[in-house]
Amino acid sequence: MKDIHILAIETSCDETSMAIVKNGQEVEALTILSQMDTHAKYGGVVPEIASRMHTENITIVLEETIKKFGHSLNEVDAISVTYAPGLLGSLLVGIECAKTLALVYNKPLIAVNHTMGHIYANNIEHHIVYPTLALIVSGGHTDLLILKSESELEILGSTIDDSVGEVFDKVARVLGMPYPGGPNIEASALKGQNTYQLPKPMQDETYNFSYSGLKSYIINLVHNERQRNNEIRINDLACSFQTTAVEELTRKVELALKNTNIKNFILAGGVSANQFLRKEIQKVCAKYNVTFHVPNILYCTDNAAMIGCAAYPLFKAQKFSDFTLNAKSSENIRKYVEKNN
């Protein structure tokens, strides 16, 4: 079969990224232009600023990606783009760029769900073996699902309120840490001990997750301690929070491994860059003799290479979009699965 080269565009949040991926696995070119330093001044991503910066950066990123590829865009077989979920204005910048390129170069247009991109990032350095269990953990998602094949997914559980990544960022903010919060919580936790007694989230036997209670408890704890002029042991509280949050993820993963007897597991999403989470999940997988895979750190956070990987099975299935393609800011993985299964 002829090699398939797909140009991918990712602008769902605050990274302007493009990549060219061969056969859904080999990254031939990747460019990521982050806005992190700009948004750090505001303590989080400002949607209006993000979309404006995508508009300014997208042609720069395109030129750099073509330069790395070393060939004309005439050599690619399709144009893929993140259409959901994400910040509406940011998504629209990528979509309009993708439509323009597809029209100019007469290439098929492939719409990719951002969350599916995180899953398929595992194909870059490892070949996904089906069936596999997958845990997606990011700023917008906490989902546990079964990948039965390239085209069939089953949702086991999702967050019923806040995602684990969102809570990492909000706890970091209340502890006075700069944006992005997740890496700062992890760094602080390494210096602390698990000494705070925090409520354990959702002690049930479902596969759903809930982190709003843990978040609220910590916010109230910090507020009350400051009102009393008591010392807040930031490193210890960060360690206690991270331990409690990760324990619930690993508990639900173990429950799924035990009940399904599936022998492959992948971790995906921005929070999968957390080394403590990786180690704890790996322990659970080893206990049940399950093969464990997680992407390289570069492919955990938002990037276009993962979008190119997720676009490949859609290309093979000839699932192309027309030029009416629009952004869907709130299409989570459950809605995506319901629409496509």
C-alpha positions in Angstrom: 0.0 0.0 0.0 1.2 3.5 -0.8 2.5 5.6 2.1 0.0 8.1 3.3 1.2 11.5 4.4 -1.3 13.7 6.3 -0.8 17.3 7.2 -2.4 17.9 10.7 -3.4 21.2 12.3 -4.0 21.7 16.1 -5.3 25.0 17.5 -7.8 23.8 20.2 -6.3 25.9 23.0 -3.0 27.8 23.3 -0.6 25.9 21.1 -0.5 26.6 17.4 0.8 23.3 16.0 1.2 21.6 12.6 2.7 18.2 11.7 3.1 15.8 8.8 2.6 12.2 9.8 3.2 9.2 7.6 0.9 6.1 7.9 -0.5 7.3 11.2 2.8 6.6 13.1 5.9 8.3 11.7 6.2 12.0 12.5 8.0 13.6 9.5 7.6 17.2 10.7 6.3 18.8 13.8 6.1 22.5 14.9 4.6 23.7 18.1 4.4 27.4 18.9 3.2 27.8 22.5 1.5 30.8 24.0 2.2 29.7 27.6 4.3 32.7 28.6 1.6 35.1 27.4 -1.2 33.4 29.3 0.9 32.9 32.4 0.6 36.6 33.1 -3.2 36.1 33.5 -3.0 32.9 35.5 -4.7 30.8 32.7 -5.7 30.8 29.1 -7.6 33.9 27.9 -9.7 32.8 24.9 -9.7 36.1 23.0 -5.9 36.4 23.2 -5.5 32.8 22.3 -7.5 33.1 19.0 -5.7 36.3 18.1 -2.3 34.7 18.6 -3.3 31.7 16.6 -4.2 34.0 13.7 -0.8 35.7 14.0 1.2 32.4 14.3 -0.5 30.0 11.9 1.3 31.0 8.7 4.6 31.0 10.6 4.0 27.5 11.8 2.9 26.3 8.4 6.0 27.6 6.7 8.2 26.0 9.4 6.5 22.7 9.1 6.8 22.6 5.3 10.5 23.5 5.7 11.0 20.5 8.0 9.1 18.2 5.7 11.3 19.2 2.8 8.6 18.7 0.2 5.7 20.7 -1.2 2.2 20.2 0.2 1.4 18.7 -3.2 3.1 15.6 -1.7 0.6 15.2 1.2 -2.5 13.0 0.7 -4.9 14.9 3.1 -5.4 17.8 5.4 -6.6 17.1 8.9 -7.6 19.5 11.7 -8.9 19.5 15.2 -12.6 20.6 15.1 -13.6 19.7 18.7 -13.5 20.1 21.6 -11.7 23.3 22.6 -11.9 27.1 22.6 -14.3 28.1 19.8 -12.2 31.0 18.4 -9.0 29.0 18.5 -10.6 26.0 16.8 -12.0 28.2 14.0 -8.5 29.6 13.1 -7.2 26.0 12.5 -10.3 24.9 10.6 -10.3 27.9 8.3 -6.6 27.3 7.6 -7.3 23.6 6.9 -10.2 24.4 4.5 -8.0 26.9 2.6 -5.2 24.4 2.2 -7.6 21.6 1.2 -9.1 23.8 -1.4 -5.9 25.2 -2.8 -4.1 21.8 -3.0 -7.3 19.8 -3.9 -6.8 17.5 -0.9 -9.5 15.7 1.2 -10.3 17.3 4.5 -10.4 15.2 7.7 -12.0 16.4 10.9 -10.4 15.0 14.1 -11.7 15.0 17.6 -9.0 16.4 19.9 -9.5 13.6 22.5 -9.1 10.9 19.9 -5.8 12.6 19.0 -4.5 12.1 22.6 -5.4 8.4 22.3 -3.7 7.9 19.0 -0.5 9.7 20.2 0.2 6.2 21.5 0.7 5.0 18.0 3.7 7.2 17.4 6.2 5.0 19.3 4.1 2.0 20.0 1.5 0.2 17.9 -1.9 0.2 19.6 -3.1 -3.4 20.1 -6.8 -4.0 20.2 -8.7 -4.4 22.5 -7.1 -2.0 24.9 -8.2 0.0 27.9 -7.5 3.8 27.8 -7.4 6.4 30.4 -7.6 10.0 29.1 -6.5 12.7 31.6 -6.2 16.3 30.7 -7.4 19.8 31.5 -10.8 19.0 29.9 -11.2 15.3 30.2 -11.1 12.3 32.6 -12.4 9.3 30.6 -12.0 5.6 30.9 -12.8 3.6 27.7 -12.3 0.5 25.7 -10.8 0.7 22.2 -12.3 -2.5 20.6 -10.8 -1.6 17.2 -9.8 1.4 15.2 -13.4 2.3 14.6 -15.2 1.0 17.7 -15.0 2.5 21.2 -16.9 1.9 24.4 -17.1 4.5 27.1 -16.8 3.0 30.6 -16.8 6.2 32.6 -16.2 9.9 32.6 -15.9 12.8 35.1 -19.3 13.9 36.3 -17.9 17.4 37.2 -14.3 18.7 37.0 -11.6 17.0 35.1 -8.5 16.0 37.0 -6.3 18.3 34.9 -8.6 21.3 35.6 -8.4 20.6 39.4 -4.6 20.3 39.3 -4.5 23.8 37.8 -7.1 25.3 40.2 -5.4 23.8 43.3 -2.1 25.2 42.0 -3.6 28.6 41.7 -5.0 28.6 45.2 -1.6 27.6 46.5 0.0 30.6 44.7 1.7 28.7 41.9 2.0 30.1 38.4 0.3 28.8 35.3 0.4 26.0 34.1 -0.4 24.5 37.5 0.0 20.7 36.8 3.8 20.7 36.5 4.2 23.0 39.5 2.0 20.8 41.7 4.2 17.8 40.7 7.4 19.6 41.4 6.2 20.8 44.8 4.8 17.4 45.7 8.3 15.9 45.3 9.5 18.1 48.1 6.6 17.3 50.4 4.9 14.4 52.3 1.4 13.1 52.3 0.5 14.5 55.7 -2.9 16.2 55.0 -6.0 14.1 55.4 -8.1 14.9 52.3 -11.5 13.4 51.3 -11.2 10.6 48.8 -13.3 11.2 45.7 -16.2 9.1 44.7 -15.7 5.9 46.6 -18.0 3.7 44.5 -17.8 0.8 42.0 -18.6 2.7 38.9 -16.0 3.9 36.4 -17.0 7.6 36.8 -14.8 10.3 38.4 -15.5 13.3 40.5 -13.0 15.9 41.6 -15.0 18.9 42.5 -15.4 17.9 46.2 -11.6 17.5 46.6 -11.0 20.8 44.9 -13.5 22.6 47.1 -12.1 21.0 50.3 -8.6 22.3 49.5 -9.8 25.8 48.6 -11.8 26.0 51.9 -8.8 24.5 53.8 -6.4 27.1 52.4 -8.9 29.9 53.0 -9.6 28.9 56.6 -5.9 28.5 57.4 -5.1 31.9 56.1 -7.9 33.5 58.0 -6.4 32.0 61.2 -2.9 33.0 60.2 -1.8 29.4 60.3 1.0 28.1 58.2 0.1 26.2 55.0 2.7 23.6 54.3 2.4 24.0 50.5 4.7 21.1 49.5 2.9 18.7 51.9 -0.5 19.9 50.7 0.6 19.5 47.0 1.9 16.0 47.8 -1.3 15.0 49.6 -3.5 16.4 46.8 -1.6 14.7 44.1 -1.5 11.4 46.0 -5.3 11.5 46.6 -6.1 12.5 43.0 -3.9 9.8 41.5 -5.1 7.1 43.9 -8.7 7.5 42.6 -7.4 7.2 39.0 -5.5 4.0 39.7 -8.3 2.5 41.7 -10.8 2.9 38.8 -8.1 1.6 36.4 -7.6 -1.5 38.5 -11.4 -2.0 38.7 -11.6 -1.9 34.9 -8.6 -4.2 34.4 -10.0 -6.7 36.9 -13.6 -6.7 35.4 -12.6 -6.7 31.7 -9.5 -8.9 31.7 -8.1 -6.8 28.9 -4.3 -7.1 28.7 -3.4 -3.8 27.0 -3.6 -0.4 28.6 -2.7 3.1 27.3 -2.5 6.4 29.2 -3.2 9.6 27.3 -3.7 13.4 27.7 -1.7 16.2 29.2 -1.8 14.9 32.7 -0.2 11.7 31.5 3.1 13.6 31.6 2.9 13.4 35.4 5.6 11.0 36.4 3.9 10.0 39.7 0.7 9.0 37.8 2.7 7.1 35.2 4.5 5.1 38.0 1.3 4.3 39.9 -0.6 3.2 36.8 2.4 1.1 35.7 2.3 -0.7 39.1 -1.4 -1.6 38.6 -0.7 -2.9 35.1 2.2 -5.0 36.3 0.0 -6.5 39.0 -2.4 -7.8 36.3 0.2 -8.6 33.7 -1.0 -5.9 31.4 1.1 -4.2 28.7 1.3 -0.5 29.5 2.0 2.3 27.1 2.2 6.1 27.4 3.4 8.6 24.8 6.7 10.4 25.0 6.3 13.6 27.0 6.4 15.7 23.7 3.2 14.0 22.5 1.3 14.1 25.8 0.5 17.8 25.7 -1.4 19.4 22.8 0.4 18.8 19.4 -0.5 18.3 15.8 1.3 14.9 15.4 -1.4 13.2 17.5 -4.0 14.7 15.2 -2.2 13.3 12.2 -2.2 9.9 13.9 -5.9 10.0 14.6 -6.7 11.1 11.1 -5.1 8.0 9.5 -7.8 5.5 10.3 -10.4 8.1 9.1 -8.4 8.4 5.9 -8.5 4.7 5.4 -12.2 4.6 6.0 -12.7 7.5 3.6 -14.4 9.6 6.3 -13.8 13.0 4.8 -15.5 16.4 5.6 -16.8 19.0 3.3 -16.3 22.8 3.5 -19.3 23.2 5.9 -17.1 21.8 8.7 -17.5 24.0 11.8 -16.0 24.0 15.3 -17.7 22.3 18.2 -16.3 23.6 21.4 -18.1 21.1 23.7 -18.1 17.8 21.8 -16.6 15.4 24.5 -15.5 11.9 23.8 -18.9 10.5 24.9 -20.7 12.6 22.3 -18.1 11.7 19.7 -18.5 7.9 20.3 -22.3 8.2 20.3 -22.1 10.0 16.9 -19.7 7.6 15.3 -20.3 4.1 16.7 
